[in-house]
């Protein structure tokens, strides 16, 4: 069975983003929200992180529209 919740090191490894970058994206609603696991522990749903990474990869492969002059 795979992990349901990922902690900080795993999320950083999966996304390549620092804590501060992820925090800014969370504030803008552009990254999955963390969940409180305990008084001093947070994590992210693994499936939400995986889906976010997939969506980022797909959006990077979309053709860029050319500007009209």
HELIX and SHEET records of a PDB file:
HELIX    1   1 UNK A    8  UNK A   15  1                                   8    
HELIX    2   2 UNK A   19  UNK A   27  1                                   9    
HELIX    3   3 UNK A   46  UNK A   60  1                                  15    
SHEET    1   A 3 UNK A   5  UNK A   6  0                                        
SHEET    2   A 3 UNK A  41  UNK A  45 -1                                        
SHEET    3   A 3 UNK A  35  UNK A  38 -1                                        
END                                                                             
